[in-house]
Amino acid sequence: DDEYRELLSTAKKQNIPLILISCGNQGSHVINQAIEQCLLSLKKMTCIIHITGNNKYEDFEKLQKLQDDHYLVKKWIDKEYGYILSKVDLVVSRAGINTLTELAYLGKPALIIPIPYLYQDEQNINAKYFEKLGLVKILLQQNLSGKSLLENIKNMLKDINQLRVNAKNAK
């Protein structure tokens, strides 16, 4: 898709990181809100592909109005997902086991925001396991805000080379 290639090209030309933010099929309203709160600051230092999912809050429709050469927003990504994942520098996501396994396989550093209310707290358990491997950093949803999200992303990008090494070793 040309939109993805343009964003990749912008990131490469400007020598800035490319981030994938994935909020799942149903969309995480709290993550989408936090992104909206810090989007201007994020766009100054990165290029972003944001998968909002589809939710009753119409996050996609709101965020689509903010799209530009540093920010591409989609409800879902189908066939291009693997290609995009292979190109990004950092992923922000929930902590489903399939997602974490894909990230580990590809050796991708990630900031993980586990869903706090699932049966047997499975996403927190998944996230802690992958954090011990050095693959992810955890931001608890109860601590999530635009400010905390931005700070965590900034800190991870400062250490991105070490995080890449950790992620590759965890693979």
DSSP file with accessible surface (Angstrom, degrees, kcal/mol):
  #  RESIDUE AA STRUCTURE BP1 BP2  ACC     N-H-->O    O-->H-N    N-H-->O    O-->H-N    TCO  KAPPA ALPHA  PHI   PSI    X-CA   Y-CA   Z-CA
    1    1 A D     >        0   0   75      0, 0.0     4,-1.8     0, 0.0     3,-0.4   0.000 360.0 360.0 360.0 133.9    0.0    0.0    0.0
    2    2 A D  H  >  +     0   0  119      1,-0.2     4,-2.6     2,-0.2     5,-0.2   0.834 360.0  62.0 -63.0 -34.2    1.4    3.4   -1.0
    3    3 A E  H  > S+     0   0   68      1,-0.2     4,-1.9     2,-0.2    -1,-0.2   0.917 106.7  44.8 -59.8 -43.0    0.4    5.0    2.3
    4    4 A Y  H  > S+     0   0    6     -3,-0.4     4,-2.7     2,-0.2    -1,-0.2   0.920 112.8  50.6 -67.7 -43.6    2.6    2.7    4.3
    5    5 A R  H  X S+     0   0  122     -4,-1.8     4,-2.5     1,-0.2    -2,-0.2   0.886 108.9  52.2 -63.4 -37.5    5.5    3.1    1.9
    6    6 A E  H  X S+     0   0  130     -4,-2.6     4,-2.5     2,-0.2    -1,-0.2   0.922 111.1  46.8 -63.2 -43.5    5.2    6.9    2.0
    7    7 A L  H  X S+     0   0    8     -4,-1.9     4,-2.5     2,-0.2    -2,-0.2   0.923 112.4  49.9 -65.9 -42.3    5.3    6.9    5.8
    8    8 A L  H  X S+     0   0   29     -4,-2.7     4,-2.5     1,-0.2    -2,-0.2   0.917 111.0  50.3 -59.6 -42.5    8.3    4.5    5.8
    9    9 A S  H  X S+     0   0   47     -4,-2.5     4,-3.1     2,-0.2     5,-0.2   0.916 109.4  50.5 -63.8 -42.6   10.0    6.8    3.3
   10   10 A T  H  X S+     0   0   23     -4,-2.5     4,-2.4     1,-0.2    -2,-0.2   0.936 111.3  48.5 -60.7 -46.3    9.4    9.8    5.5
   11   11 A A  H  X>S+     0   0    7     -4,-2.5     5,-2.3     1,-0.2     4,-0.5   0.921 114.8  45.6 -60.5 -43.3   10.8    8.1    8.6
   12   12 A K  H ><5S+     0   0  177     -4,-2.5     3,-0.8     3,-0.2    -2,-0.2   0.940 113.3  48.1 -66.2 -48.1   13.9    7.0    6.6
   13   13 A K  H 3<5S+     0   0  170     -4,-3.1    -1,-0.2     1,-0.3    -2,-0.2   0.879 118.9  39.8 -60.4 -40.5   14.5   10.4    5.0
   14   14 A Q  H 3<5S-     0   0   98     -4,-2.4    -1,-0.3    -5,-0.2    -2,-0.2   0.446 106.5-128.8 -90.0  -2.0   14.1   12.2    8.3
   15   15 A N  T <<5 +     0   0  149     -3,-0.8    -3,-0.2    -4,-0.5    -4,-0.1   0.923  61.1 136.3  53.9  49.6   16.0    9.5   10.2
   16   16 A I      < -     0   0   33     -5,-2.3    -1,-0.2    -6,-0.2    30,-0.2  -0.903  58.2 -93.3-123.6 155.3   13.3    9.1   12.8
   17   17 A P        -     0   0   35      0, 0.0    30,-2.4     0, 0.0     2,-0.5  -0.298  28.0-136.7 -68.0 152.3   11.8    6.0   14.4
   18   18 A L  E     -a   47   0A   2     28,-0.2    71,-3.0    69,-0.2    72,-1.4  -0.946  22.0-164.7-108.9 125.7    8.7    4.3   13.0
   19   19 A I  E     -ab  48  90A   0     28,-2.9    30,-2.8    -2,-0.5     2,-0.5  -0.917  11.0-154.2-114.7 139.9    6.2    3.2   15.7
   20   20 A L  E     -ab  49  91A   0     70,-2.4    72,-2.9    -2,-0.4     2,-0.6  -0.960   9.2-167.9-109.3 124.5    3.2    0.8   15.3
   21   21 A I  E     -ab  50  92A   0     28,-3.0    30,-3.5    -2,-0.5     2,-0.5  -0.969   6.8-173.0-112.8 119.3    0.4    1.3   17.8
   22   22 A S  E     +a   51   0A  15     70,-3.0    72,-0.5    -2,-0.6    30,-0.2  -0.957  16.4 177.2-120.9 120.5   -2.1   -1.5   17.8
   23   23 A C        -     0   0    5     28,-2.3     4,-0.3    -2,-0.5    29,-0.1   0.183  48.2-111.2-106.5  14.1   -5.3   -1.3   19.8
   24   24 A G    >   -     0   0   34      1,-0.2     3,-0.6     3,-0.2    -1,-0.3   0.101  40.6 -65.7  79.4 166.5   -6.8   -4.6   18.8
   25   25 A N  T 3  S+     0   0  123      1,-0.3    29,-2.2    28,-0.2    -1,-0.2   0.866 135.2  42.2 -59.0 -41.6   -9.9   -5.4   16.6
   26   26 A Q  T 3  S-     0   0  165     27,-0.2    -1,-0.3    -3,-0.1    -2,-0.1   0.576 114.2-122.5 -86.4  -9.1  -12.4   -4.0   19.0
   27   27 A G    <   -     0   0   19     -3,-0.6     2,-0.8    -4,-0.3    26,-0.2   0.570   7.5-113.7  78.8 130.8  -10.2   -1.0   19.7
   28   28 A S     >  -     0   0    9     24,-0.3     4,-2.7     1,-0.2     5,-0.2  -0.874  23.1-167.2 -98.8 106.4   -8.9    0.2   23.1
   29   29 A H  H  > S+     0   0   35     -2,-0.8     4,-2.7     1,-0.2     5,-0.2   0.895  86.6  54.1 -60.9 -39.4  -10.5    3.5   23.8
   30   30 A V  H  > S+     0   0   52      2,-0.2     4,-1.9     1,-0.2    -1,-0.2   0.897 111.9  43.7 -66.7 -37.3   -8.1    4.2   26.7
   31   31 A I  H  > S+     0   0    1      2,-0.2     4,-2.7     1,-0.2     5,-0.2   0.938 113.4  51.1 -71.6 -44.3   -5.0    3.7   24.5
   32   32 A N  H  X S+     0   0    1     -4,-2.7     4,-2.4     1,-0.2    -2,-0.2   0.906 110.8  49.5 -59.1 -40.0   -6.6    5.7   21.6
   33   33 A Q  H  X S+     0   0   78     -4,-2.7     4,-2.1    -5,-0.2    -1,-0.2   0.915 110.1  50.0 -64.2 -43.7   -7.3    8.6   24.0
   34   34 A A  H  X S+     0   0    3     -4,-1.9     4,-1.4     2,-0.2    -2,-0.2   0.905 110.6  50.5 -62.9 -40.1   -3.8    8.6   25.4
   35   35 A I  H >X S+     0   0    0     -4,-2.7     4,-1.1     1,-0.2     3,-0.5   0.939 108.7  51.6 -61.9 -46.4   -2.4    8.7   21.8
   36   36 A E  H 3< S+     0   0   77     -4,-2.4     3,-0.5     1,-0.2     4,-0.4   0.902 107.8  53.7 -57.9 -39.1   -4.7   11.6   21.0
   37   37 A Q  H 3< S+     0   0  129     -4,-2.1    -1,-0.2     1,-0.2    -2,-0.2   0.809 122.0  27.5 -66.5 -31.5   -3.4   13.5   24.1
   38   38 A C  H <X S+     0   0    5     -4,-1.4     4,-2.5    -3,-0.5    -1,-0.2   0.324  88.4 108.5-113.9   8.9    0.3   13.1   23.1
   39   39 A L  H  X S+     0   0    5     -4,-1.1     4,-2.8    -3,-0.5     5,-0.2   0.884  75.6  53.7 -59.0 -44.2    0.0   12.9   19.3
   40   40 A L  H  > S+     0   0  129     -4,-0.4     4,-0.9     1,-0.2    -1,-0.2   0.930 113.2  43.6 -58.9 -44.3    1.5   16.3   18.5
   41   41 A S  H >> S+     0   0   54     -3,-0.2     4,-0.6     1,-0.2     3,-0.5   0.906 113.5  51.6 -66.8 -41.2    4.6   15.6   20.6
   42   42 A L  H >X S+     0   0    0     -4,-2.5     4,-1.6     1,-0.2     3,-1.3   0.901 105.6  55.0 -61.6 -42.1    4.9   12.1   19.2
   43   43 A K  H 3< S+     0   0   27     -4,-2.8    -1,-0.2     1,-0.3    -2,-0.2   0.742  99.3  62.6 -67.3 -20.6    4.7   13.3   15.6
   44   44 A K  H << S+     0   0  174     -4,-0.9    -1,-0.3    -3,-0.5    -2,-0.2   0.738 119.1  24.0 -74.2 -20.4    7.6   15.7   16.2
   45   45 A M  H << S+     0   0   50     -3,-1.3     2,-0.3    -4,-0.6    -2,-0.2   0.482 125.3  24.2-125.3  -4.2   10.0   12.8   16.9
   46   46 A T     <  -     0   0    0     -4,-1.6     2,-0.4   -30,-0.2   -28,-0.2  -0.921  64.7-117.7-147.5 171.7    8.5    9.8   15.1
   47   47 A C  E     -a   18   0A   0    -30,-2.4   -28,-2.9    -2,-0.3     2,-0.4  -0.939  38.1-155.6-110.6 144.5    6.3    8.5   12.3
   48   48 A I  E     -ac  19  71A   0     22,-2.6    24,-2.7    -2,-0.4     2,-0.5  -0.974  23.1-166.8-131.9 132.5    3.3    6.5   13.6
   49   49 A I  E     -ac  20  72A   1    -30,-2.8   -28,-3.0    -2,-0.4     2,-0.5  -0.986  24.1-167.9-109.8 120.3    1.1    3.8   12.1
   50   50 A H  E     -ac  21  73A   0     22,-3.0    24,-2.7    -2,-0.5     2,-0.8  -0.953  16.2-164.7-119.8 118.4   -1.9    3.6   14.5
   51   51 A I  E     +ac  22  74A   8    -30,-3.5   -28,-2.3    -2,-0.5    24,-0.2  -0.897  10.5 179.5 -99.5 107.1   -4.5    0.8   14.3
   52   52 A T        -     0   0    0     22,-2.5   -24,-0.3    -2,-0.8    23,-0.2   0.739  24.2-145.7 -80.8 -24.0   -7.4    2.1   16.3
   53   53 A G        -     0   0    1     22,-1.2     2,-0.5    21,-0.5     7,-0.3  -0.328  34.4 -70.3  76.1-174.0   -9.7   -0.9   16.0
   54   54 A N        +     0   0   72    -29,-2.2     2,-0.3   -30,-0.1    -1,-0.1  -0.962  64.3 157.6-121.9 113.3  -13.5   -0.4   15.7
   55   55 A N    >   -     0   0   24     -2,-0.5     3,-1.5   -27,-0.1     5,-0.1  -0.880  54.1-105.5-133.2 170.8  -15.2    0.8   18.9
   56   56 A K  T 3  S+     0   0  174     -2,-0.3   -29,-0.1     1,-0.3    -1,-0.0   0.610 111.6  68.3 -70.7 -11.1  -18.4    2.6   19.9
   57   57 A Y  T 3  S-     0   0  107      1,-0.0    -1,-0.3     0, 0.0    -3,-0.0   0.472 100.4-129.8 -87.5  -3.6  -16.4    5.7   20.7
   58   58 A E    <>  +     0   0  124     -3,-1.5     4,-1.8     1,-0.1     5,-0.2   0.871  48.4 159.2  56.8  41.3  -15.6    6.4   17.1
   59   59 A D  H  >  +     0   0    3      1,-0.2     4,-2.9     2,-0.2     5,-0.3   0.904  68.8  55.5 -59.2 -43.0  -11.9    6.8   17.9
   60   60 A F  H  > S+     0   0   31     -7,-0.3     4,-2.6     1,-0.2    -1,-0.2   0.940 106.6  49.5 -56.6 -48.1  -10.9    6.1   14.3
   61   61 A E  H  > S+     0   0   63      1,-0.2     4,-0.7     2,-0.2    -1,-0.2   0.889 114.4  45.2 -61.4 -38.9  -13.1    8.9   12.9
   62   62 A K  H >< S+     0   0   85     -4,-1.8     3,-0.6     1,-0.2     4,-0.2   0.938 116.9  43.6 -67.8 -47.4  -11.8   11.4   15.4
   63   63 A L  H >< S+     0   0    1     -4,-2.9     3,-1.9     1,-0.2     4,-0.2   0.785  99.7  70.1 -73.7 -26.8   -8.1   10.5   14.9
   64   64 A Q  H >< S+     0   0   91     -4,-2.6     3,-1.5    -5,-0.3    -1,-0.2   0.845  90.7  62.7 -60.2 -30.0   -8.4   10.3   11.1
   65   65 A K  T << S+     0   0  177     -4,-0.7    -1,-0.3    -3,-0.6    -2,-0.2   0.685 100.3  54.1 -67.7 -17.0   -8.8   14.1   11.1
   66   66 A L  T <  S+     0   0   68     -3,-1.9    -1,-0.3    -4,-0.2    -2,-0.2   0.374  80.4 126.7 -98.2   2.0   -5.3   14.3   12.6
   67   67 A Q    <   +     0   0   64     -3,-1.5     2,-0.2    -4,-0.2     5,-0.2  -0.319  27.0 140.6 -64.5 139.6   -3.6   12.2    9.9
   68   68 A D  B >   -D   71   0A  70      3,-1.7     3,-1.2    -2,-0.0    -2,-0.0  -0.837  68.6 -58.1-157.3-162.8   -0.6   13.7    8.1
   69   69 A D  T 3  S+     0   0   98      1,-0.3   -59,-0.1    -2,-0.2     3,-0.1   0.586 135.1  40.8 -71.3  -6.8    2.8   12.8    6.7
   70   70 A H  T 3  S+     0   0   21      1,-0.2   -22,-2.6   -23,-0.1     2,-0.4   0.422 114.6  53.4-112.2  -3.2    3.9   11.6   10.2
   71   71 A Y  E <   +cD  48  68A   0     -3,-1.2    -3,-1.7   -24,-0.2     2,-0.5  -0.960  53.9 178.7-144.1 118.7    0.7    9.8   11.2
   72   72 A L  E     -c   49   0A   9    -24,-2.7   -22,-3.0    -2,-0.4     2,-0.4  -0.984  12.3-166.7-119.4 125.9   -1.3    7.2    9.4
   73   73 A V  E     +c   50   0A   2     -2,-0.5     2,-0.3   -24,-0.2   -22,-0.2  -0.938  10.8 169.4-119.4 137.4   -4.4    5.8   11.1
   74   74 A K  E     -c   51   0A  46    -24,-2.7   -22,-2.5    -2,-0.4   -21,-0.5  -0.975  37.2-137.1-138.5 153.1   -6.4    2.7   10.2
   75   75 A K  S    S-     0   0   50     -2,-0.3   -22,-1.2     1,-0.3     2,-0.3   0.904  91.7  -8.0 -72.6 -44.2   -9.2    0.7   11.8
   76   76 A W        -     0   0  110    -24,-0.1     2,-0.4   -23,-0.1    -1,-0.3  -0.969  58.0-145.7-145.0 161.5   -7.4   -2.5   10.8
   77   77 A I        +     0   0   18     -2,-0.3   -26,-0.0    -3,-0.1    -3,-0.0  -0.995  23.5 169.4-131.2 126.7   -4.5   -3.7    8.7
   78   78 A D    >   +     0   0  136     -2,-0.4     3,-1.7     3,-0.1     4,-0.3   0.704  67.3  10.3-100.6 -95.1   -4.8   -7.0    6.9
   79   79 A K  T 3  S+     0   0  184      1,-0.3     4,-0.4     2,-0.1     3,-0.3   0.741 126.0  54.7 -66.9 -23.9   -2.3   -8.3    4.3
   80   80 A E  T 3> S+     0   0   34      1,-0.2     4,-2.7     2,-0.1    -1,-0.3   0.537  80.3  95.3 -86.2  -5.7    0.3   -5.6    5.0
   81   81 A Y  H <> S+     0   0   38     -3,-1.7     4,-2.9     1,-0.2     5,-0.2   0.906  84.1  47.0 -57.0 -47.0    0.5   -6.3    8.7
   82   82 A G  H  > S+     0   0   47     -3,-0.3     4,-2.0    -4,-0.3    -1,-0.2   0.912 113.5  48.8 -61.8 -42.9    3.6   -8.6    8.5
   83   83 A Y  H  > S+     0   0   80     -4,-0.4     4,-0.9     2,-0.2    -2,-0.2   0.940 113.6  46.5 -61.3 -47.6    5.4   -6.2    6.2
   84   84 A I  H >X S+     0   0    2     -4,-2.7     4,-1.5     1,-0.2     3,-1.1   0.939 110.4  52.6 -62.3 -46.9    4.7   -3.2    8.5
   85   85 A L  H 3< S+     0   0    3     -4,-2.9    -1,-0.2     1,-0.3     3,-0.2   0.881 106.4  54.2 -58.4 -36.0    5.7   -5.2   11.6
   86   86 A S  H 3< S+     0   0   56     -4,-2.0    -1,-0.3    -5,-0.2    -2,-0.2   0.760 112.7  44.1 -70.3 -21.4    9.0   -6.1   10.0
   87   87 A K  H << S+     0   0   95     -3,-1.1    -1,-0.2    -4,-0.9    -2,-0.2   0.676  90.8  97.1 -97.2 -21.3    9.8   -2.4    9.3
   88   88 A V     <  -     0   0    0     -4,-1.5   -69,-0.2    -3,-0.2     3,-0.1  -0.334  57.6-151.6 -76.4 156.2    8.8   -0.7   12.6
   89   89 A D  S    S+     0   0   38    -71,-3.0     2,-0.3     1,-0.3   -70,-0.2   0.741  80.1  15.1 -91.8 -30.3   11.3    0.2   15.3
   90   90 A L  E     -b   19   0A   0    -72,-1.4   -70,-2.4    18,-0.1     2,-0.4  -0.997  63.9-151.6-149.0 144.6    8.9    0.0   18.3
   91   91 A V  E     -be  20 110A   0     18,-1.6    20,-2.9    -2,-0.3     2,-0.5  -0.952   0.3-162.0-120.0 137.7    5.4   -1.5   18.9
   92   92 A V  E     +be  21 111A   1    -72,-2.9   -70,-3.0    -2,-0.4     2,-0.3  -0.992  39.1 133.1-114.3 124.5    2.8   -0.3   21.4
   93   93 A S  E     - e   0 112A   3     18,-2.1    20,-2.8    -2,-0.5   -70,-0.1  -0.954  55.5 -87.4-158.2 172.3    0.2   -3.0   22.0
   94   94 A R        -     0   0   24    -72,-0.5   -70,-0.1    -2,-0.3   -72,-0.1  -0.144  48.0-107.7 -75.4-174.9   -1.9   -5.1   24.3
   95   95 A A        +     0   0    0     18,-0.3    31,-0.1    17,-0.1    32,-0.1  -0.157  55.1 151.1-120.4  40.4   -0.4   -8.3   25.7
   96   96 A G     >  -     0   0   17      1,-0.1     4,-2.5    30,-0.1     5,-0.2  -0.413  53.7-121.2 -66.9 146.8   -2.3  -11.1   24.0
   97   97 A I  H  > S+     0   0   79      1,-0.2     4,-2.4     2,-0.2     5,-0.2   0.872 111.1  53.4 -62.9 -35.9   -0.1  -14.2   23.7
   98   98 A N  H  > S+     0   0  129      2,-0.2     4,-2.3     1,-0.2    -1,-0.2   0.937 111.0  46.6 -64.2 -44.1   -0.3  -14.2   19.9
   99   99 A T  H  > S+     0   0   34      2,-0.2     4,-2.5     1,-0.2    -2,-0.2   0.942 113.8  47.4 -61.8 -48.4    0.9  -10.6   19.7
  100  100 A L  H  X S+     0   0    0     -4,-2.5     4,-2.4     1,-0.2    -1,-0.2   0.889 111.2  51.5 -64.4 -36.2    3.7  -11.2   22.1
  101  101 A T  H  X S+     0   0   73     -4,-2.4     4,-2.8    -5,-0.2    -1,-0.2   0.920 110.2  49.0 -66.4 -43.0    4.8  -14.4   20.3
  102  102 A E  H  X S+     0   0   85     -4,-2.3     4,-2.4     2,-0.2    -2,-0.2   0.925 112.0  49.0 -59.7 -45.9    4.9  -12.5   17.0
  103  103 A L  H  X>S+     0   0    1     -4,-2.5     5,-2.6     2,-0.2     4,-0.9   0.911 112.5  47.8 -62.1 -41.8    7.0   -9.7   18.5
  104  104 A A  H ><5S+     0   0   14     -4,-2.4     3,-0.6     3,-0.2    -2,-0.2   0.932 110.8  51.3 -64.2 -45.4    9.4  -12.2   20.1
  105  105 A Y  H 3<5S+     0   0  168     -4,-2.8    -2,-0.2     1,-0.2    -1,-0.2   0.905 116.6  40.0 -59.0 -41.6    9.7  -14.1   16.8
  106  106 A L  H 3<5S-     0   0   52     -4,-2.4    -1,-0.2    -5,-0.2    -2,-0.2   0.547 108.9-124.5 -85.4  -7.8   10.5  -10.9   14.9
  107  107 A G  T <<5 +     0   0    3     -4,-0.9    61,-0.3    -3,-0.6    -3,-0.2   0.899  51.8 162.1  66.8  41.7   12.7   -9.5   17.8
  108  108 A K      < -     0   0   29     -5,-2.6    -1,-0.2    59,-0.2   -18,-0.1  -0.827  37.7-130.4-100.4 124.6   10.7   -6.3   18.0
  109  109 A P        -     0   0    3      0, 0.0   -18,-1.6     0, 0.0     2,-0.3  -0.417  35.2-173.9 -65.9 146.7   10.9   -4.1   21.2
  110  110 A A  E     -ef  91 136A   0     25,-1.3    27,-2.3   -20,-0.2     2,-0.6  -0.999  33.7-140.0-149.0 147.1    7.5   -3.2   22.5
  111  111 A L  E     -ef  92 137A   0    -20,-2.9   -18,-2.1    -2,-0.3     2,-0.4  -0.946  35.1-157.3-101.2 119.4    5.7   -1.1   25.1
  112  112 A I  E     -ef  93 138A   0     25,-3.3    27,-2.8    -2,-0.6   -18,-0.2  -0.870  19.4-170.6-110.8 133.2    2.9   -3.3   26.4
  113  113 A I        -     0   0    0    -20,-2.8   -18,-0.3    -2,-0.4    27,-0.1  -0.880  22.9-150.0-119.8  90.7   -0.3   -2.2   28.0
  114  114 A P        -     0   0    2      0, 0.0    27,-0.5     0, 0.0   -20,-0.1  -0.312  21.1-111.1 -64.4 145.7   -2.0   -5.3   29.4
  115  115 A I    >   -     0   0   29      1,-0.1     3,-0.7    25,-0.1     8,-0.3  -0.662  30.4-154.9 -71.0 123.3   -5.8   -5.4   29.7
  116  116 A P  T 3  S+     0   0   54      0, 0.0    -1,-0.1     0, 0.0     5,-0.1   0.629  78.8  53.9 -82.2 -11.3   -6.3   -5.4   33.4
  117  117 A Y  T 3  S+     0   0  166      3,-0.1     2,-0.1     4,-0.0     3,-0.1   0.170  74.3 123.8-115.0  20.5   -9.7   -7.2   33.7
  118  118 A L  S X  S-     0   0   57     -3,-0.7     3,-2.3     1,-0.1     4,-0.0  -0.466  74.7 -78.8 -82.4 157.7   -9.3  -10.4   31.8
  119  119 A Y  G >  S-     0   0  172      1,-0.3     3,-1.3     2,-0.2    -1,-0.1  -0.206 115.6  -1.5 -53.3 129.4   -9.9  -13.9   33.3
  120  120 A Q  G 3  S-     0   0  137      1,-0.3    -1,-0.3     2,-0.1     5,-0.1   0.682 112.9 -89.4  58.5  20.8   -7.0  -15.0   35.5
  121  121 A D  G <> S+     0   0   60     -3,-2.3     4,-2.0     1,-0.1     3,-0.4   0.832  70.8 166.0  53.0  38.9   -5.1  -11.8   34.6
  122  122 A E  H <>  +     0   0   91     -3,-1.3     4,-2.8     1,-0.2     5,-0.2   0.833  65.6  53.9 -60.7 -36.3   -3.6  -13.5   31.6
  123  123 A Q  H  > S+     0   0   14     -8,-0.3     4,-2.7     2,-0.2    -1,-0.2   0.900 109.1  48.2 -70.2 -36.5   -2.3  -10.4   29.9
  124  124 A N  H  > S+     0   0   17     -3,-0.4     4,-2.5    -9,-0.3    -1,-0.2   0.912 113.0  48.8 -65.5 -40.0   -0.3   -9.2   32.9
  125  125 A I  H  X S+     0   0  103     -4,-2.0     4,-2.0     2,-0.2    -2,-0.2   0.941 113.3  46.9 -63.6 -46.8    1.1  -12.7   33.3
  126  126 A N  H  X S+     0   0   27     -4,-2.8     4,-2.2     1,-0.2     5,-0.2   0.940 113.2  49.2 -57.5 -49.7    2.0  -12.8   29.6
  127  127 A A  H  X S+     0   0    0     -4,-2.7     4,-2.4     1,-0.2    -2,-0.2   0.908 109.3  50.9 -60.9 -44.1    3.6   -9.3   29.8
  128  128 A K  H  X S+     0   0  110     -4,-2.5     4,-2.1     2,-0.2    -1,-0.2   0.892 109.2  52.0 -62.8 -39.8    5.7  -10.1   32.9
  129  129 A Y  H  X S+     0   0  139     -4,-2.0     4,-1.1     1,-0.2    -2,-0.2   0.953 113.7  42.5 -60.9 -47.7    7.1  -13.2   31.2
  130  130 A F  H  <>S+     0   0   15     -4,-2.2     5,-2.0     1,-0.2     6,-0.8   0.812 110.4  57.4 -72.8 -26.5    8.1  -11.3   28.1
  131  131 A E  H ><5S+     0   0   83     -4,-2.4     3,-1.6    -5,-0.2    -1,-0.2   0.911 102.2  55.0 -67.6 -40.7    9.4   -8.4   30.2
  132  132 A K  H 3<5S+     0   0  183     -4,-2.1    -1,-0.2     1,-0.3    -2,-0.2   0.835 104.2  55.3 -60.4 -31.3   11.8  -10.9   32.0
  133  133 A L  T 3<5S-     0   0   71     -4,-1.1    -1,-0.3    -5,-0.1    -2,-0.2   0.594 117.3-117.2 -76.2 -11.0   13.1  -11.9   28.6
  134  134 A G  T < 5S+     0   0   21     -3,-1.6    -3,-0.2    -4,-0.3    -2,-0.1   0.608  85.4 113.1  85.9  11.8   13.9   -8.2   27.9
  135  135 A L  S   <S+     0   0    1     -5,-2.0   -25,-1.3    31,-0.1     2,-0.3   0.826  74.2  24.8 -85.8 -34.0   11.5   -8.0   25.0
  136  136 A V  E     -f  110   0A   6     -6,-0.8     2,-0.4   -27,-0.2   -25,-0.2  -0.883  57.8-142.5-131.8 160.2    9.0   -5.6   26.4
  137  137 A K  E     -f  111   0A  90    -27,-2.3   -25,-3.3    -2,-0.3     2,-0.4  -0.928  28.7-133.6-113.5 146.7    8.4   -2.8   28.9
  138  138 A I  E     -f  112   0A  31     -2,-0.4     2,-0.5   -27,-0.2   -25,-0.2  -0.863  19.6-175.3-107.7 134.6    5.1   -2.7   30.7
  139  139 A L        -     0   0   10    -27,-2.8     2,-0.1    -2,-0.4     5,-0.1  -0.981  27.7-134.8-121.3 111.6    2.9    0.3   31.2
  140  140 A L    >   -     0   0   57     -2,-0.5     3,-1.8   -27,-0.1     4,-0.3  -0.449  12.3-127.1 -68.7 141.4   -0.1   -0.6   33.4
  141  141 A Q  G >  S+     0   0   43    -27,-0.5     3,-1.8     1,-0.3    -1,-0.1   0.857 109.2  62.4 -58.0 -34.2   -3.4    0.7   32.2
  142  142 A Q  G 3  S+     0   0  155      1,-0.3    -1,-0.3     3,-0.0    -2,-0.0   0.751 108.7  43.2 -65.0 -20.1   -4.1    2.3   35.6
  143  143 A N  G <  S+     0   0   93     -3,-1.8     2,-0.3     2,-0.0    -1,-0.3   0.321  89.4 122.2-102.7   5.3   -1.0    4.5   35.0
  144  144 A L    <   +     0   0   28     -3,-1.8     2,-0.3    -4,-0.3     3,-0.1  -0.562  24.8 134.1 -79.0 129.1   -1.8    5.2   31.3
  145  145 A S     >  -     0   0   48     -2,-0.3     4,-2.5     1,-0.1     5,-0.3  -0.925  68.8 -95.5-153.7 171.7   -2.2    8.9   30.2
  146  146 A G  H  > S+     0   0    3     -2,-0.3     4,-2.5     1,-0.2     5,-0.2   0.932 126.1  48.7 -57.8 -42.7   -0.9   10.9   27.3
  147  147 A K  H  > S+     0   0  161      2,-0.2     4,-2.5     1,-0.2    -1,-0.2   0.932 112.8  44.8 -64.9 -47.9    2.0   12.0   29.5
  148  148 A S  H  > S+     0   0   24      2,-0.2     4,-2.3     1,-0.2    -1,-0.2   0.896 113.9  50.7 -67.0 -36.7    3.0    8.6   30.8
  149  149 A L  H  X S+     0   0    0     -4,-2.5     4,-2.5     2,-0.2     5,-0.2   0.952 111.7  47.2 -64.1 -47.8    2.7    7.1   27.3
  150  150 A L  H  X S+     0   0   17     -4,-2.5     4,-2.9    -5,-0.3    -2,-0.2   0.928 112.7  49.2 -59.7 -45.8    4.9    9.8   25.8
  151  151 A E  H  X S+     0   0   80     -4,-2.5     4,-2.5     1,-0.2    -1,-0.2   0.909 111.8  48.6 -62.3 -43.4    7.5    9.4   28.5
  152  152 A N  H  X S+     0   0   44     -4,-2.3     4,-2.3     2,-0.2    -1,-0.2   0.915 112.9  47.3 -63.7 -42.8    7.6    5.6   28.2
  153  153 A I  H  X S+     0   0    0     -4,-2.5     4,-2.8     2,-0.2     5,-0.2   0.943 112.1  50.3 -64.4 -45.5    8.0    5.9   24.4
  154  154 A K  H  X S+     0   0   77     -4,-2.9     4,-2.1     1,-0.2    -2,-0.2   0.927 111.9  47.9 -56.9 -47.4   10.7    8.6   24.7
  155  155 A N  H  X S+     0   0   72     -4,-2.5     4,-1.3     1,-0.2    -1,-0.2   0.900 112.6  48.3 -62.5 -40.8   12.6    6.4   27.2
  156  156 A M  H  < S+     0   0    6     -4,-2.3     7,-0.2     1,-0.2     3,-0.2   0.904 110.4  51.1 -67.6 -39.0   12.4    3.3   25.0
  157  157 A L  H >< S+     0   0   27     -4,-2.8     3,-1.3     1,-0.2     4,-0.3   0.859 105.4  56.7 -67.6 -32.9   13.5    5.2   21.9
  158  158 A K  H 3< S+     0   0  157     -4,-2.1     3,-0.2     1,-0.3    -1,-0.2   0.863 117.7  34.6 -61.1 -36.1   16.5    6.6   23.9
  159  159 A D  T 3X S+     0   0   92     -4,-1.3     4,-2.7    -3,-0.2     3,-0.3   0.065  82.6 123.5-103.8  21.9   17.5    2.9   24.6
  160  160 A I  H <> S+     0   0   21     -3,-1.3     4,-2.5     1,-0.2     5,-0.2   0.857  70.6  53.0 -59.7 -36.8   16.3    1.5   21.3
  161  161 A N  H  > S+     0   0  114     -4,-0.3     4,-1.9    -3,-0.2    -1,-0.2   0.935 113.2  43.4 -65.2 -42.9   19.6    0.0   20.2
  162  162 A Q  H  > S+     0   0  109     -3,-0.3     4,-2.7     1,-0.2    -2,-0.2   0.903 113.0  53.1 -67.3 -38.4   19.9   -1.9   23.5
  163  163 A L  H  X S+     0   0    8     -4,-2.7     4,-2.9    -7,-0.2    -2,-0.2   0.884 106.9  52.4 -64.0 -37.3   16.2   -2.9   23.3
  164  164 A R  H  X S+     0   0   84     -4,-2.5     4,-2.7    -5,-0.2    -1,-0.2   0.917 110.0  48.5 -63.3 -42.2   16.8   -4.3   19.8
  165  165 A V  H  X S+     0   0   68     -4,-1.9     4,-2.7     2,-0.2    -2,-0.2   0.943 113.3  47.3 -61.7 -48.3   19.7   -6.4   21.2
  166  166 A N  H  X S+     0   0   47     -4,-2.7     4,-2.3     1,-0.2    -2,-0.2   0.913 113.1  49.0 -57.9 -45.4   17.5   -7.6   24.1
  167  167 A A  H  X S+     0   0    0     -4,-2.9     4,-1.2     2,-0.2    -1,-0.2   0.906 111.8  47.9 -63.7 -42.3   14.7   -8.4   21.7
  168  168 A K  H  < S+     0   0  117     -4,-2.7     3,-0.3   -61,-0.3    -1,-0.2   0.914 113.3  48.4 -64.5 -41.7   16.9  -10.3   19.3
  169  169 A N  H  < S+     0   0  128     -4,-2.7    -2,-0.2     1,-0.2    -1,-0.2   0.856 109.7  52.6 -65.7 -35.4   18.4  -12.3   22.2
  170  170 A A  H  <        0   0   24     -4,-2.3    -1,-0.2     1,-0.2    -2,-0.2   0.748 360.0 360.0 -70.1 -24.0   15.0  -13.0   23.5
  171  171 A K     <        0   0  138     -4,-1.2    -1,-0.2    -3,-0.3    -2,-0.2   0.879 360.0 360.0 -52.8 360.0   13.9  -14.4   20.2
